[in-house]
Amino acid sequence: MMAATKKRPVSVAGRRMGEWQRTVEKQVRRGVERGMDLLPVTMQKSLRRLATRVERTQRDLAKRGQRLVKDARKRVERFGADLRKRIEGTVTPVSERIDTTMRREMTRLRKRVRELEHELRSHAKA
């Protein structure tokens, strides 16, 4: 059995990518705050409202996407179950007919083999 290898974090210039990402996010946030401070108060309020709407819309779209995936999975599962039932409904009677036909054929062949054995015995005695 192979030993599980630990996944090493990606590093750039001795720093992990997670650290770089946090640092960059902080700097961007500070830059946005500085830029907002330069705007008039009414425009700042408008931009904050807009940002709130965008975030709400983003969450709503993410939820809709999750629901769509969930609904699609359910539909596929139902379709698969329906298809399986239809196939079984079609194949089962056919296989039963084949089984019945094979049983009849096997009975007929057994009877023929017995007849041939009987003829062989009667010819051997004669």
QUIHU-V726704 format. One record per residue. N is the residue number from 1. RES is the residue in three letters. SS is DSSP state (helix for helix, strand for strand, loop for the rest). NEAR is the number of other ideal C-beta (glycine too) atoms within 10 Angstrom. Layout:
((N:RES:SS:NEAR) (N:RES:SS:NEAR))
This chain:
((1:MET:loop:3) (2:MET:loop:4) (3:ALA:loop:5) (4:ALA:loop:6) (5:THR:loop:6) (6:LYS:loop:6) (7:LYS:loop:6) (8:ARG:loop:7) (9:PRO:loop:10) (10:VAL:loop:9) (11:SER:strand:12) (12:VAL:strand:9) (13:ALA:loop:5) (14:GLY:loop:6) (15:ARG:strand:11) (16:ARG:strand:13) (17:MET:helix:11) (18:GLY:helix:11) (19:GLU:helix:13) (20:TRP:helix:14) (21:GLN:helix:10) (22:ARG:helix:11) (23:THR:helix:11) (24:VAL:helix:10) (25:GLU:helix:10) (26:LYS:helix:10) (27:GLN:helix:10) (28:VAL:helix:10) (29:ARG:helix:10) (30:ARG:helix:10) (31:GLY:helix:10) (32:VAL:helix:12) (33:GLU:helix:9) (34:ARG:helix:9) (35:GLY:helix:11) (36:MET:helix:14) (37:ASP:helix:8) (38:LEU:helix:8) (39:LEU:loop:12) (40:PRO:loop:8) (41:VAL:helix:8) (42:THR:helix:8) (43:MET:helix:11) (44:GLN:helix:14) (45:LYS:helix:11) (46:SER:helix:12) (47:LEU:helix:14) (48:ARG:helix:11) (49:ARG:helix:10) (50:LEU:helix:10) (51:ALA:helix:12) (52:THR:helix:10) (53:ARG:helix:10) (54:VAL:helix:10) (55:GLU:helix:10) (56:ARG:helix:10) (57:THR:helix:10) (58:GLN:helix:10) (59:ARG:helix:10) (60:ASP:helix:10) (61:LEU:helix:10) (62:ALA:helix:10) (63:LYS:helix:10) (64:ARG:helix:10) (65:GLY:helix:10) (66:GLN:helix:10) (67:ARG:helix:10) (68:LEU:helix:10) (69:VAL:helix:10) (70:LYS:helix:10) (71:ASP:helix:10) (72:ALA:helix:10) (73:ARG:helix:10) (74:LYS:helix:10) (75:ARG:helix:10) (76:VAL:helix:10) (77:GLU:helix:10) (78:ARG:helix:10) (79:PHE:helix:10) (80:GLY:helix:10) (81:ALA:helix:10) (82:ASP:helix:10) (83:LEU:helix:10) (84:ARG:helix:10) (85:LYS:helix:10) (86:ARG:helix:10) (87:ILE:helix:10) (88:GLU:helix:11) (89:GLY:helix:9) (90:THR:helix:10) (91:VAL:helix:10) (92:THR:helix:10) (93:PRO:helix:10) (94:VAL:helix:9) (95:SER:helix:11) (96:GLU:helix:10) (97:ARG:helix:10) (98:ILE:helix:10) (99:ASP:helix:10) (100:THR:helix:10) (101:THR:helix:10) (102:MET:helix:10) (103:ARG:helix:10) (104:ARG:helix:10) (105:GLU:helix:10) (106:MET:helix:10) (107:THR:helix:10) (108:ARG:helix:10) (109:LEU:helix:10) (110:ARG:helix:10) (111:LYS:helix:10) (112:ARG:helix:10) (113:VAL:helix:10) (114:ARG:helix:10) (115:GLU:helix:10) (116:LEU:helix:10) (117:GLU:helix:10) (118:HIS:helix:10) (119:GLU:helix:10) (120:LEU:helix:10) (121:ARG:helix:10) (122:SER:helix:9) (123:HIS:helix:8) (124:ALA:helix:7) (125:LYS:helix:6) (126:ALA:loop:5))
